[in-house]
Amino acid sequence: MKSKIKKELERAYEASKSHKFTLEEWKSEEWEEIKKVDKHGRVKDTGINTGILKDLGEKITTLPDDWDFHPQVRKIFDARRKSIQDGKGIDWGTGEALAFASLIQEGFHVRITGQDVERGTFSHRHGVVFDQNRDLHYIPINSIVPNA
């Protein structure tokens, strides 16, 4: 049985090297239905003015000066601010933070859950950053609506 399966896999692998895929092989009725943008209601422009985006970016990338953050954390936040100011090199974490910030600024509630938000499993997020010498934490996204 193992030999038979291995031979079939090898045959398929060799065939894959010369197979030419066509668009028709990939299209399906299900996909065509998904692509209908007006299927579930009106299409809404979700864009945001660049000036507002830069202002939000400034808020979410500015860390308190009198806190002792890890130098790498400061470096990451400085790089994020520069990428937003320049409009180039915006990474996934920065884009995600800007998206959340824009929703909050427009009055929507955003709840980010899971261990990775604070603990840093996905370190691109930096949803909570810590003072290294005091028992303090800072949540950058909270700067969008101060005193909330």
N, CA, C and O atoms as a GROMACS GRO file, in nm:
protein
  592
    1MET      N    1   0.083  -0.119   0.000
    1MET     CA    2   0.000   0.000   0.000
    1MET      C    3   0.089   0.127   0.000
    1MET      O    4   0.062   0.222  -0.073
    2LYS      N    5   0.195   0.125   0.084
    2LYS     CA    6   0.286   0.240   0.089
    2LYS      C    7   0.351   0.264  -0.048
    2LYS      O    8   0.363   0.378  -0.094
    3SER      N    9   0.391   0.156  -0.110
    3SER     CA   10   0.457   0.166  -0.240
    3SER      C   11   0.361   0.224  -0.344
    3SER      O   12   0.400   0.309  -0.424
    4LYS      N   13   0.238   0.179  -0.343
    4LYS     CA   14   0.136   0.227  -0.437
    4LYS      C   15   0.112   0.377  -0.419
    4LYS      O   16   0.104   0.452  -0.516
    5ILE      N   17   0.099   0.420  -0.294
    5ILE     CA   18   0.074   0.562  -0.265
    5ILE      C   19   0.194   0.646  -0.306
    5ILE      O   20   0.178   0.752  -0.367
    6LYS      N   21   0.314   0.598  -0.273
    6LYS     CA   22   0.435   0.672  -0.310
    6LYS      C   23   0.446   0.687  -0.461
    6LYS      O   24   0.482   0.794  -0.510
    7LYS      N   25   0.417   0.581  -0.536
    7LYS     CA   26   0.422   0.587  -0.683
    7LYS      C   27   0.321   0.689  -0.736
    7LYS      O   28   0.351   0.764  -0.829
    8GLU      N   29   0.201   0.692  -0.678
    8GLU     CA   30   0.099   0.787  -0.722
    8GLU      C   31   0.143   0.930  -0.693
    8GLU      O   32   0.125   1.019  -0.776
    9LEU      N   33   0.199   0.953  -0.575
    9LEU     CA   34   0.248   1.087  -0.542
    9LEU      C   35   0.362   1.129  -0.634
    9LEU      O   36   0.365   1.244  -0.679
   10GLU      N   37   0.453   1.041  -0.663
   10GLU     CA   38   0.564   1.071  -0.755
   10GLU      C   39   0.512   1.102  -0.895
   10GLU      O   40   0.560   1.194  -0.961
   11ARG      N   41   0.412   1.024  -0.940
   11ARG     CA   42   0.353   1.048  -1.072
   11ARG      C   43   0.290   1.186  -1.077
   11ARG      O   44   0.308   1.261  -1.174
   12ALA      N   45   0.214   1.220  -0.972
   12ALA     CA   46   0.147   1.350  -0.967
   12ALA      C   47   0.250   1.463  -0.961
   12ALA      O   48   0.232   1.567  -1.025
   13TYR      N   49   0.356   1.443  -0.885
   13TYR     CA   50   0.460   1.544  -0.875
   13TYR      C   51   0.525   1.569  -1.011
   13TYR      O   52   0.543   1.684  -1.050
   14GLU      N   53   0.560   1.464  -1.082
   14GLU     CA   54   0.620   1.478  -1.215
   14GLU      C   55   0.524   1.546  -1.312
   14GLU      O   56   0.564   1.631  -1.391
   15ALA      N   57   0.397   1.509  -1.305
   15ALA     CA   58   0.296   1.570  -1.393
   15ALA      C   59   0.279   1.718  -1.362
   15ALA      O   60   0.252   1.798  -1.452
   16SER      N   61   0.296   1.756  -1.237
   16SER     CA   62   0.276   1.896  -1.198
   16SER      C   63   0.382   1.988  -1.259
   16SER      O   64   0.358   2.108  -1.275
   17LYS      N   65   0.497   1.933  -1.291
   17LYS     CA   66   0.606   2.014  -1.346
   17LYS      C   67   0.574   2.068  -1.485
   17LYS      O   68   0.623   2.174  -1.524
   18SER      N   69   0.495   1.995  -1.559
   18SER     CA   70   0.466   2.038  -1.696
   18SER      C   71   0.321   2.083  -1.716
   18SER      O   72   0.287   2.130  -1.825
   19HIS      N   73   0.237   2.070  -1.616
   19HIS     CA   74   0.096   2.106  -1.630
   19HIS      C   75   0.081   2.257  -1.640
   19HIS      O   76   0.143   2.332  -1.564
   20LYS      N   77   0.002   2.302  -1.732
   20LYS     CA   78  -0.028   2.444  -1.749
   20LYS      C   79  -0.171   2.468  -1.703
   20LYS      O   80  -0.266   2.412  -1.759
   21PHE      N   81  -0.185   2.552  -1.602
   21PHE     CA   82  -0.318   2.581  -1.548
   21PHE      C   83  -0.384   2.692  -1.630
   21PHE      O   84  -0.318   2.784  -1.677
   22THR      N   85  -0.512   2.680  -1.646
   22THR     CA   86  -0.588   2.784  -1.715
   22THR      C   87  -0.685   2.846  -1.615
   22THR      O   88  -0.719   2.785  -1.514
   23LEU      N   89  -0.728   2.966  -1.644
   23LEU     CA   90  -0.820   3.036  -1.556
   23LEU      C   91  -0.947   2.955  -1.534
   23LEU      O   92  -1.001   2.953  -1.423
   24GLU      N   93  -0.994   2.889  -1.636
   24GLU     CA   94  -1.118   2.813  -1.624
   24GLU      C   95  -1.107   2.702  -1.520
   24GLU      O   96  -1.207   2.667  -1.457
   25GLU      N   97  -0.989   2.646  -1.501
   25GLU     CA   98  -0.972   2.541  -1.401
   25GLU      C   99  -0.989   2.595  -1.259
   25GLU      O  100  -1.023   2.520  -1.168
   26TRP      N  101  -0.965   2.723  -1.241
   26TRP     CA  102  -0.970   2.783  -1.107
   26TRP      C  103  -1.103   2.850  -1.077
   26TRP      O  104  -1.138   2.867  -0.960
   27LYS      N  105  -1.176   2.887  -1.177
   27LYS     CA  106  -1.303   2.955  -1.155
   27LYS      C  107  -1.410   2.856  -1.113
   27LYS      O  108  -1.413   2.741  -1.158
   28SER      N  109  -1.498   2.902  -1.026
   28SER     CA  110  -1.611   2.819  -0.987
   28SER      C  111  -1.731   2.910  -0.966
   28SER      O  112  -1.716   3.032  -0.950
   29GLU      N  113  -1.849   2.851  -0.967
   29GLU     CA  114  -1.970   2.930  -0.944
   29GLU      C  115  -1.965   2.997  -0.807
   29GLU      O  116  -2.006   3.112  -0.791
   30GLU      N  117  -1.914   2.924  -0.711
   30GLU     CA  118  -1.906   2.979  -0.575
   30GLU      C  119  -1.822   3.107  -0.573
   30GLU      O  120  -1.860   3.206  -0.511
   31TRP      N  121  -1.709   3.105  -0.641
   31TRP     CA  122  -1.621   3.221  -0.645
   31TRP      C  123  -1.688   3.337  -0.717
   31TRP      O  124  -1.678   3.451  -0.674
   32GLU      N  125  -1.755   3.309  -0.824
   32GLU     CA  126  -1.822   3.415  -0.899
   32GLU      C  127  -1.928   3.483  -0.812
   32GLU      O  128  -1.948   3.604  -0.823
   33GLU      N  129  -1.996   3.405  -0.727
   33GLU     CA  130  -2.096   3.463  -0.637
   33GLU      C  131  -2.030   3.552  -0.532
   33GLU      O  132  -2.081   3.659  -0.499
   34ILE      N  133  -1.917   3.509  -0.479
   34ILE     CA  134  -1.846   3.585  -0.376
   34ILE      C  135  -1.800   3.720  -0.432
   34ILE      O  136  -1.802   3.821  -0.362
   35LYS      N  137  -1.759   3.722  -0.557
   35LYS     CA  138  -1.704   3.843  -0.617
   35LYS      C  139  -1.808   3.953  -0.641
   35LYS      O  140  -1.772   4.066  -0.671
   36LYS      N  141  -1.935   3.922  -0.628
   36LYS     CA  142  -2.039   4.022  -0.650
   36LYS      C  143  -2.043   4.116  -0.530
   36LYS      O  144  -2.102   4.084  -0.427
   37VAL      N  145  -1.979   4.233  -0.544
   37VAL     CA  146  -1.961   4.324  -0.432
   37VAL      C  147  -2.091   4.382  -0.378
   37VAL      O  148  -2.097   4.422  -0.262
   38ASP      N  149  -2.194   4.387  -0.460
   38ASP     CA  150  -2.320   4.445  -0.413
   38ASP      C  151  -2.419   4.338  -0.365
   38ASP      O  152  -2.536   4.368  -0.341
   39LYS      N  153  -2.372   4.216  -0.353
   39LYS     CA  154  -2.461   4.106  -0.316
   39LYS      C  155  -2.524   4.126  -0.178
   39LYS      O  156  -2.642   4.094  -0.159
   40HIS      N  157  -2.449   4.178  -0.084
   40HIS     CA  158  -2.498   4.188   0.053
   40HIS      C  159  -2.527   4.331   0.096
   40HIS      O  160  -2.527   4.360   0.216
   41GLY      N  161  -2.550   4.419   0.003
   41GLY     CA  162  -2.582   4.557   0.038
   41GLY      C  163  -2.498   4.655  -0.042
   41GLY      O  164  -2.420   4.618  -0.129
   42ARG      N  165  -2.517   4.781  -0.009
   42ARG     CA  166  -2.446   4.886  -0.079
   42ARG      C  167  -2.296   4.879  -0.051
   42ARG      O  168  -2.254   4.842   0.058
   43VAL      N  169  -2.218   4.914  -0.151
   43VAL     CA  170  -2.075   4.924  -0.133
   43VAL      C  171  -2.047   5.059  -0.068
   43VAL      O  172  -2.098   5.162  -0.112
   44LYS      N  173  -1.966   5.058   0.037
   44LYS     CA  174  -1.936   5.180   0.110
   44LYS      C  175  -1.788   5.213   0.097
   44LYS      O  176  -1.702   5.126   0.107
   45ASP      N  177  -1.760   5.339   0.075
   45ASP     CA  178  -1.621   5.384   0.070
   45ASP      C  179  -1.568   5.384   0.213
   45ASP      O  180  -1.618   5.458   0.298
   46THR      N  181  -1.470   5.301   0.239
   46THR     CA  182  -1.414   5.292   0.374
   46THR      C  183  -1.279   5.363   0.385
   46THR      O  184  -1.208   5.347   0.484
   47GLY      N  185  -1.246   5.440   0.284
   47GLY     CA  186  -1.118   5.512   0.286
   47GLY      C  187  -1.116   5.620   0.392
   47GLY      O  188  -1.219   5.657   0.448
   48ILE      N  189  -0.997   5.668   0.419
   48ILE     CA  190  -0.980   5.774   0.519
   48ILE      C  191  -0.878   5.874   0.467
   48ILE      O  192  -0.781   5.837   0.400
   49ASN      N  193  -0.899   6.000   0.498
   49ASN     CA  194  -0.812   6.107   0.455
   49ASN      C  195  -0.670   6.085   0.508
   49ASN      O  196  -0.651   6.046   0.623
   50THR      N  197  -0.570   6.109   0.424
   50THR     CA  198  -0.431   6.088   0.462
   50THR      C  199  -0.391   6.171   0.583
   50THR      O  200  -0.316   6.124   0.668
   51GLY      N  201  -0.439   6.293   0.590
   51GLY     CA  202  -0.408   6.379   0.705
   51GLY      C  203  -0.457   6.320   0.836
   51GLY      O  204  -0.386   6.323   0.936
   52ILE      N  205  -0.577   6.267   0.834
   52ILE     CA  206  -0.633   6.204   0.954
   52ILE      C  207  -0.551   6.081   0.989
   52ILE      O  208  -0.522   6.056   1.106
   53LEU      N  209  -0.515   6.004   0.888
   53LEU     CA  210  -0.437   5.883   0.910
   53LEU      C  211  -0.301   5.916   0.973
   53LEU      O  212  -0.256   5.848   1.065
   54LYS      N  213  -0.238   6.022   0.924
   54LYS     CA  214  -0.108   6.063   0.981
   54LYS      C  215  -0.124   6.111   1.125
   54LYS      O  216  -0.039   6.083   1.209
   55ASP      N  217  -0.233   6.182   1.153
   55ASP     CA  218  -0.259   6.227   1.289
   55ASP      C  219  -0.280   6.108   1.382
   55ASP      O  220  -0.225   6.104   1.492
   56LEU      N  221  -0.359   6.012   1.338
   56LEU     CA  222  -0.381   5.890   1.417
   56LEU      C  223  -0.249   5.816   1.438
   56LEU      O  224  -0.220   5.767   1.547
   57GLY      N  225  -0.170   5.809   1.333
   57GLY     CA  226  -0.041   5.742   1.341
   57GLY      C  227   0.051   5.806   1.441
   57GLY      O  228   0.122   5.738   1.515
   58GLU      N  229   0.051   5.938   1.445
   58GLU     CA  230   0.133   6.012   1.542
   58GLU      C  231   0.090   5.975   1.685
   58GLU      O  232   0.174   5.954   1.773
   59LYS      N  233  -0.039   5.967   1.707
   59LYS     CA  234  -0.091   5.936   1.840
   59LYS      C  235  -0.054   5.794   1.884
   59LYS      O  236  -0.013   5.773   1.998
   60ILE      N  237  -0.070   5.698   1.794
   60ILE     CA  238  -0.049   5.558   1.836
   60ILE      C  239   0.097   5.516   1.835
   60ILE      O  240   0.129   5.405   1.879
   61THR      N  241   0.186   5.602   1.785
   61THR     CA  242   0.329   5.566   1.784
   61THR      C  243   0.410   5.651   1.880
   61THR      O  244   0.532   5.634   1.889
   62THR      N  245   0.346   5.741   1.953
   62THR     CA  246   0.417   5.824   2.049
   62THR      C  247   0.407   5.761   2.187
   62THR      O  248   0.298   5.747   2.243
   63LEU      N  249   0.521   5.723   2.240
   63LEU     CA  250   0.527   5.663   2.373
   63LEU      C  251   0.563   5.770   2.476
   63LEU      O  252   0.633   5.866   2.443
   64PRO      N  253   0.517   5.756   2.599
   64PRO     CA  254   0.552   5.853   2.703
   64PRO      C  255   0.704   5.862   2.721
   64PRO      O  256   0.771   5.759   2.731
   65ASP      N  257   0.757   5.983   2.725
   65ASP     CA  258   0.901   6.003   2.737
   65ASP      C  259   0.957   5.958   2.872
   65ASP      O  260   1.071   5.913   2.879
   66ASP      N  261   0.879   5.970   2.976
   66ASP     CA  262   0.929   5.942   3.110
   66ASP      C  263   0.913   5.795   3.151
   66ASP      O  264   0.927   5.761   3.268
   67TRP      N  265   0.885   5.710   3.057
   67TRP     CA  266   0.874   5.567   3.084
   67TRP      C  267   1.001   5.498   3.033
   67TRP      O  268   1.065   5.546   2.940
   68ASP      N  269   1.035   5.386   3.095
   68ASP     CA  270   1.153   5.312   3.056
   68ASP      C  271   1.113   5.189   2.976
   68ASP      O  272   1.103   5.078   3.030
   69PHE      N  273   1.089   5.209   2.847
   69PHE     CA  274   1.055   5.098   2.758
   69PHE      C  275   1.183   5.032   2.710
   69PHE      O  276   1.289   5.094   2.707
   70HIS      N  277   1.172   4.908   2.673
   70HIS     CA  278   1.287   4.838   2.615
   70HIS      C  279   1.331   4.915   2.490
   70HIS      O  280   1.247   4.961   2.413
   71PRO      N  281   1.463   4.931   2.470
   71PRO     CA  282   1.511   5.007   2.353
   71PRO      C  283   1.455   4.955   2.220
   71PRO      O  284   1.431   5.033   2.128
   72GLN      N  285   1.434   4.825   2.209
   72GLN     CA  286   1.380   4.768   2.085
   72GLN      C  287   1.236   4.813   2.063
   72GLN      O  288   1.194   4.836   1.950
   73VAL      N  289   1.160   4.826   2.172
   73VAL     CA  290   1.022   4.872   2.161
   73VAL      C  291   1.020   5.016   2.112
   73VAL      O  292   0.944   5.050   2.022
   74ARG      N  293   1.103   5.100   2.170
   74ARG     CA  294   1.112   5.240   2.123
   74ARG      C  295   1.151   5.245   1.976
   74ARG      O  296   1.095   5.323   1.898
   75LYS      N  297   1.246   5.163   1.938
   75LYS     CA  298   1.292   5.158   1.799
   75LYS      C  299   1.177   5.120   1.704
   75LYS      O  300   1.162   5.180   1.597
   76ILE      N  301   1.098   5.023   1.743
   76ILE     CA  302   0.984   4.979   1.662
   76ILE      C  303   0.883   5.092   1.647
   76ILE      O  304   0.835   5.118   1.536
   77PHE      N  305   0.851   5.159   1.756
   77PHE     CA  306   0.753   5.268   1.750
   77PHE      C  307   0.806   5.387   1.671
   77PHE      O  308   0.730   5.452   1.600
   78ASP      N  309   0.935   5.416   1.682
   78ASP     CA  310   0.995   5.523   1.602
   78ASP      C  311   0.989   5.488   1.452
   78ASP      O  312   0.959   5.574   1.369
   79ALA      N  313   1.018   5.363   1.419
   79ALA     CA  314   1.012   5.319   1.279
   79ALA      C  315   0.869   5.326   1.226
   79ALA      O  316   0.847   5.362   1.110
   80ARG      N  317   0.773   5.291   1.309
   80ARG     CA  318   0.633   5.300   1.268
   80ARG      C  319   0.595   5.445   1.237
   80ARG      O  320   0.532   5.474   1.135
   81ARG      N  321   0.634   5.535   1.328
   81ARG     CA  322   0.601   5.677   1.307
   81ARG      C  323   0.663   5.726   1.176
   81ARG      O  324   0.597   5.796   1.098
   82LYS      N  325   0.788   5.691   1.152
   82LYS     CA  326   0.856   5.735   1.030
   82LYS      C  327   0.786   5.679   0.906
   82LYS      O  328   0.769   5.750   0.807
   83SER      N  329   0.746   5.553   0.910
   83SER     CA  330   0.680   5.492   0.794
   83SER      C  331   0.547   5.562   0.765
   83SER      O  332   0.508   5.577   0.649
   84ILE      N  333   0.478   5.603   0.871
   84ILE     CA  334   0.350   5.673   0.852
   84ILE      C  335   0.374   5.812   0.796
   84ILE      O  336   0.304   5.856   0.705
   85GLN      N  337   0.473   5.882   0.850
   85GLN     CA  338   0.505   6.017   0.801
   85GLN      C  339   0.548   6.014   0.655
   85GLN      O  340   0.508   6.099   0.576
   86ASP      N  341   0.630   5.913   0.620
   86ASP     CA  342   0.682   5.902   0.482
   86ASP      C  343   0.581   5.838   0.388
   86ASP      O  344   0.589   5.857   0.266
   87GLY      N  345   0.485   5.764   0.443
   87GLY     CA  346   0.390   5.693   0.358
   87GLY      C  347   0.452   5.575   0.287
   87GLY      O  348   0.402   5.531   0.183
   88LYS      N  349   0.562   5.523   0.341
   88LYS     CA  350   0.632   5.410   0.279
   88LYS      C  351   0.675   5.311   0.386
   88LYS      O  352   0.705   5.350   0.499
   89GLY      N  353   0.677   5.184   0.350
   89GLY     CA  354   0.728   5.082   0.440
   89GLY      C  355   0.640   5.052   0.559
   89GLY      O  356   0.689   5.007   0.663
   90ILE      N  357   0.512   5.077   0.547
   90ILE     CA  358   0.419   5.050   0.657
   90ILE      C  359   0.401   4.898   0.668
   90ILE      O  360   0.355   4.833   0.574
   91ASP      N  361   0.437   4.844   0.783
   91ASP     CA  362   0.429   4.699   0.801
   91ASP      C  363   0.290   4.656   0.848
   91ASP      O  364   0.202   4.739   0.872
   92TRP      N  365   0.273   4.525   0.860
   92TRP     CA  366   0.142   4.468   0.895
   92TRP      C  367   0.091   4.523   1.027
   92TRP      O  368  -0.024   4.565   1.036
   93GLY      N  369   0.176   4.522   1.130
   93GLY     CA  370   0.134   4.568   1.263
   93GLY      C  371   0.091   4.714   1.262
   93GLY      O  372  -0.005   4.751   1.329
   94THR      N  373   0.163   4.795   1.188
   94THR     CA  374   0.130   4.938   1.179
   94THR      C  375  -0.002   4.957   1.106
   94THR      O  376  -0.086   5.035   1.149
   95GLY      N  377  -0.020   4.886   0.996
   95GLY     CA  378  -0.146   4.894   0.921
   95GLY      C  379  -0.264   4.850   1.005
   95GLY      O  380  -0.370   4.912   1.001
   96GLU      N  381  -0.245   4.743   1.080
   96GLU     CA  382  -0.352   4.694   1.167
   96GLU      C  383  -0.385   4.798   1.274
   96GLU      O  384  -0.503   4.826   1.300
   97ALA      N  385  -0.283   4.856   1.336
   97ALA     CA  386  -0.305   4.957   1.440
   97ALA      C  387  -0.375   5.080   1.383
   97ALA      O  388  -0.463   5.137   1.448
   98LEU      N  389  -0.337   5.120   1.262
   98LEU     CA  390  -0.404   5.234   1.197
   98LEU      C  391  -0.550   5.202   1.167
   98LEU      O  392  -0.637   5.289   1.181
   99ALA      N  393  -0.577   5.080   1.125
   99ALA     CA  394  -0.715   5.040   1.096
   99ALA      C  395  -0.799   5.046   1.224
   99ALA      O  396  -0.909   5.101   1.224
  100PHE      N  397  -0.746   4.989   1.332
  100PHE     CA  398  -0.818   4.995   1.459
  100PHE      C  399  -0.838   5.139   1.504
  100PHE      O  400  -0.948   5.177   1.546
  101ALA      N  401  -0.732   5.219   1.493
  101ALA     CA  402  -0.740   5.360   1.536
  101ALA      C  403  -0.844   5.437   1.457
  101ALA      O  404  -0.917   5.518   1.513
  102SER      N  405  -0.852   5.411   1.326
  102SER     CA  406  -0.949   5.484   1.244
  102SER      C  407  -1.092   5.446   1.282
  102SER      O  408  -1.181   5.530   1.281
  103LEU      N  409  -1.114   5.319   1.314
  103LEU     CA  410  -1.247   5.276   1.358
  103LEU      C  411  -1.284   5.340   1.492
  103LEU      O  412  -1.396   5.388   1.509
  104ILE      N  413  -1.190   5.342   1.584
  104ILE     CA  414  -1.216   5.402   1.715
  104ILE      C  415  -1.244   5.551   1.699
  104ILE      O  416  -1.337   5.604   1.761
  105GLN      N  417  -1.166   5.617   1.616
  105GLN     CA  418  -1.182   5.761   1.593
  105GLN      C  419  -1.318   5.792   1.533
  105GLN      O  420  -1.374   5.900   1.555
  106GLU      N  421  -1.373   5.699   1.456
  106GLU     CA  422  -1.504   5.718   1.394
  106GLU      C  423  -1.619   5.678   1.488
  106GLU      O  424  -1.736   5.684   1.450
  107GLY      N  425  -1.585   5.635   1.609
  107GLY     CA  426  -1.688   5.604   1.707
  107GLY      C  427  -1.723   5.458   1.720
  107GLY      O  428  -1.815   5.423   1.795
  108PHE      N  429  -1.652   5.370   1.649
  108PHE     CA  430  -1.678   5.227   1.660
  108PHE      C  431  -1.601   5.170   1.778
  108PHE      O  432  -1.494   5.220   1.813
  109HIS      N  433  -1.656   5.067   1.838
  109HIS     CA  434  -1.586   4.997   1.945
  109HIS      C  435  -1.498   4.889   1.882
  109HIS      O  436  -1.542   4.819   1.791
  110VAL      N  437  -1.378   4.877   1.930
  110VAL     CA  438  -1.286   4.774   1.884
  110VAL      C  439  -1.240   4.696   2.005
  110VAL      O  440  -1.188   4.752   2.101
  111ARG      N  441  -1.260   4.565   2.001
  111ARG     CA  442  -1.215   4.480   2.110
  111ARG      C  443  -1.118   4.378   2.052
  111ARG      O  444  -1.153   4.298   1.966
  112ILE      N  445  -0.996   4.384   2.101
  112ILE     CA  446  -0.892   4.291   2.056
  112ILE      C  447  -0.873   4.192   2.170
  112ILE      O  448  -0.844   4.231   2.283
  113THR      N  449  -0.889   4.063   2.141
  113THR     CA  450  -0.882   3.964   2.247
  113THR      C  451  -0.775   3.860   2.218
  113THR      O  452  -0.726   3.848   2.106
  114GLY      N  453  -0.742   3.787   2.319
  114GLY     CA  454  -0.646   3.678   2.304
  114GLY      C  455  -0.515   3.710   2.374
  114GLY      O  456  -0.482   3.826   2.397
  115GLN      N  457  -0.441   3.605   2.405
  115GLN     CA  458  -0.315   3.621   2.475
  115GLN      C  459  -0.215   3.704   2.396
  115GLN      O  460  -0.134   3.776   2.455
  116ASP      N  461  -0.219   3.694   2.266
  116ASP     CA  462  -0.119   3.760   2.183
  116ASP      C  463  -0.126   3.912   2.190
  116ASP      O  464  -0.029   3.979   2.155
  117VAL      N  465  -0.238   3.969   2.233
  117VAL     CA  466  -0.252   4.113   2.238
  117VAL      C  467  -0.155   4.173   2.339
  117VAL      O  468  -0.088   4.273   2.311
  118GLU      N  469  -0.147   4.112   2.455
  118GLU     CA  470  -0.061   4.167   2.559
  118GLU      C  471   0.071   4.092   2.571
  118GLU      O  472   0.177   4.153   2.586
  119ARG      N  473   0.065   3.963   2.565
  119ARG     CA  474   0.184   3.883   2.590
  119ARG      C  475   0.288   3.899   2.480
  119ARG      O  476   0.408   3.895   2.507
  120GLY      N  477   0.244   3.917   2.357
  120GLY     CA  478   0.338   3.940   2.249
  120GLY      C  479   0.373   3.819   2.165
  120GLY      O  480   0.479   3.817   2.103
  121THR      N  481   0.285   3.717   2.161
  121THR     CA  482   0.311   3.603   2.074
  121THR      C  483   0.331   3.652   1.931
  121THR      O  484   0.423   3.611   1.861
  122PHE      N  485   0.242   3.741   1.890
  122PHE     CA  486   0.258   3.806   1.760
  122PHE      C  487   0.316   3.944   1.790
  122PHE      O  488   0.242   4.040   1.807
  123SER      N  489   0.446   3.952   1.795
  123SER     CA  490   0.510   4.073   1.845
  123SER      C  491   0.490   4.193   1.752
  123SER      O  492   0.524   4.305   1.788
  124HIS      N  493   0.435   4.170   1.634
  124HIS     CA  494   0.409   4.284   1.545
  124HIS      C  495   0.302   4.376   1.604
  124HIS      O  496   0.295   4.493   1.566
  125ARG      N  497   0.220   4.326   1.694
  125ARG     CA  498   0.105   4.402   1.741
  125ARG      C  499   0.142   4.507   1.845
  125ARG      O  500   0.100   4.622   1.832
  126HIS      N  501   0.217   4.471   1.946
  126HIS     CA  502   0.253   4.563   2.054
  126HIS      C  503   0.131   4.641   2.104
  126HIS      O  504   0.133   4.763   2.114
  127GLY      N  505   0.024   4.567   2.135
  127GLY     CA  506  -0.098   4.629   2.185
  127GLY      C  507  -0.083   4.682   2.326
  127GLY      O  508  -0.154   4.774   2.366
  128VAL      N  509   0.010   4.625   2.400
  128VAL     CA  510   0.040   4.670   2.535
  128VAL      C  511   0.193   4.668   2.546
  128VAL      O  512   0.257   4.569   2.510
  129VAL      N  513   0.250   4.777   2.595
  129VAL     CA  514   0.395   4.782   2.616
  129VAL      C  515   0.421   4.817   2.763
  129VAL      O  516   0.340   4.882   2.828
  130PHE      N  517   0.536   4.772   2.813
  130PHE     CA  518   0.561   4.778   2.956
  130PHE      C  519   0.684   4.861   2.991
  130PHE      O  520   0.785   4.860   2.920
  131ASP      N  521   0.672   4.934   3.103
  131ASP     CA  522   0.788   5.001   3.162
  131ASP      C  523   0.874   4.891   3.222
  131ASP      O  524   0.822   4.802   3.289
  132GLN      N  525   1.004   4.898   3.199
  132GLN     CA  526   1.091   4.791   3.245
  132GLN      C  527   1.127   4.800   3.393
  132GLN      O  528   1.174   4.701   3.451
  133ASN      N  529   1.106   4.915   3.454
  133ASN     CA  530   1.147   4.931   3.593
  133ASN      C  531   1.032   4.951   3.691
  133ASN      O  532   1.051   4.945   3.812
  134ARG      N  533   0.916   4.974   3.638
  134ARG     CA  534   0.799   4.995   3.725
  134ARG      C  535   0.688   4.902   3.678
  134ARG      O  536   0.689   4.854   3.564
  135ASP      N  537   0.596   4.877   3.764
  135ASP     CA  538   0.483   4.789   3.730
  135ASP      C  539   0.377   4.871   3.656
  135ASP      O  540   0.268   4.894   3.707
  136LEU      N  541   0.412   4.914   3.536
  136LEU     CA  542   0.324   4.999   3.456
  136LEU      C  543   0.314   4.943   3.315
  136LEU      O  544   0.410   4.889   3.261
  137HIS      N  545   0.197   4.957   3.256
  137HIS     CA  546   0.179   4.920   3.116
  137HIS      C  547   0.112   5.036   3.043
  137HIS      O  548   0.040   5.116   3.103
  138TYR      N  549   0.138   5.045   2.913
  138TYR     CA  550   0.084   5.152   2.830
  138TYR      C  551   0.015   5.089   2.710
  138TYR      O  552   0.069   4.998   2.647
  139ILE      N  553  -0.104   5.138   2.678
  139ILE     CA  554  -0.181   5.086   2.565
  139ILE      C  555  -0.192   5.198   2.462
  139ILE      O  556  -0.276   5.288   2.475
  140PRO      N  557  -0.107   5.194   2.358
  140PRO     CA  558  -0.101   5.304   2.261
  140PRO      C  559  -0.235   5.340   2.196
  140PRO      O  560  -0.263   5.457   2.172
  141ILE      N  561  -0.317   5.241   2.167
  141ILE     CA  562  -0.443   5.267   2.097
  141ILE      C  563  -0.539   5.353   2.182
  141ILE      O  564  -0.628   5.418   2.129
  142ASN      N  565  -0.520   5.351   2.315
  142ASN     CA  566  -0.604   5.432   2.402
  142ASN      C  567  -0.582   5.582   2.384
  142ASN      O  568  -0.663   5.663   2.429
  143SER      N  569  -0.475   5.619   2.317
  143SER     CA  570  -0.448   5.761   2.294
  143SER      C  571  -0.544   5.823   2.193
  143SER      O  572  -0.550   5.945   2.179
  144ILE      N  573  -0.619   5.739   2.123
  144ILE     CA  574  -0.715   5.790   2.024
  144ILE      C  575  -0.830   5.862   2.093
  144ILE      O  576  -0.875   5.967   2.047
  145VAL      N  577  -0.877   5.807   2.204
  145VAL     CA  578  -0.983   5.871   2.281
  145VAL      C  579  -0.930   5.888   2.424
  145VAL      O  580  -0.951   5.801   2.509
  146PRO      N  581  -0.862   5.999   2.451
  146PRO     CA  582  -0.803   6.017   2.584
  146PRO      C  583  -0.911   6.021   2.692
  146PRO      O  584  -1.023   6.068   2.669
  147ASN      N  585  -0.876   5.972   2.808
  147ASN     CA  586  -0.963   5.972   2.926
  147ASN      C  587  -1.092   5.894   2.904
  147ASN      O  588  -1.192   5.921   2.970
  148ALA      N  589  -1.091   5.799   2.814
  148ALA     CA  590  -1.213   5.719   2.790
  148ALA      C  591  -1.216   5.598   2.880
  148ALA      O  592  -1.310   5.520   2.875
   0.00000   0.00000   0.00000
